[in-house]
């Protein structure tokens, strides 16, 4: 079907150096601009972020420092991009939480006030979550074909979750699991250890302050040391351990940090 448009609409997606709106940078942007008459234009460009791209981020989107060293910086590209987006509504998947805030931040750094107040913002992820419910009752209906009575009763929810889990294993047995980026995670089968490894392959601490990099090393996932291995930080800034131990971090995070520190110490 054709969209009924009064103004152009720009569908876009960006790849970046990370997920921190304030400090990370765009490394690639692609925009599909659809005009009210149905005409389509697409503009895709690599962007030199002027800062290093962390290895673990490159392993996700496949863009490395070498790929962007001769690409234009966002500031160089900003006027052309601003003109291309002039008067267009903005659309994408999960753009409200990340893509639009980062795009606006980049424009501001380039000295351009990218106004979104008068634009319609269309987020396909919000439509998906709104129309295809992802709560327990919806899962129970989808996997078990039954309506959940007494929803939010602890016992009813527990029993329903058990039935959903069994139905999921039966439905997906033998299928290959992928993450949202298409990375292969393993074959889904009736084996709790294997299911755990698929669901939690990158989990170090429950709060997500640490993650595993592509080499299986525990890395910081926040702050000034984001992307660095815990062992490397402990070597170059030993006092950071005391700072975290005294800080307002979950006990589980502190426990994991201590475990890595003790392991590194014992290997010396």
Order of alpha helices (4+ residues) and beta strands (2+ residues): beta-beta-beta-alpha-alpha-alpha-beta-alpha-beta-alpha-alpha-alpha-beta-beta-alpha-beta-beta-alpha-alpha-alpha
